[in-house]
């Protein structure tokens, strides 16, 4: 998956904002003001950090060389995906959905309802 396709998938999610609080080389994606993805567009290959269920995060790291502990993140809850064409696109898209769903579910009821 290239950076353009990754951005397209991330921005297709409901009520998502794209921000650059860490500078123009890191795109941050939020829902309800909470981060669910980071995309480092200046690195080659591009890397994407996604939130993940802790047990699943470990399993994914064991099964895929292109999934490593979250760089500069809480390694228990975040994975870094190396977008070097070795990870299947459907898996990447499913992990984006998983990250979004985890963060959306963690929002307060009031915030979730305001976004729906």
Helices and strands as residue ranges (DSSP letters): H 3-12, E 16-19, E 26-31, E 34-40, E 46-51, H 54-63, E 67-69, E 78-83, H 89-106, H 109-115
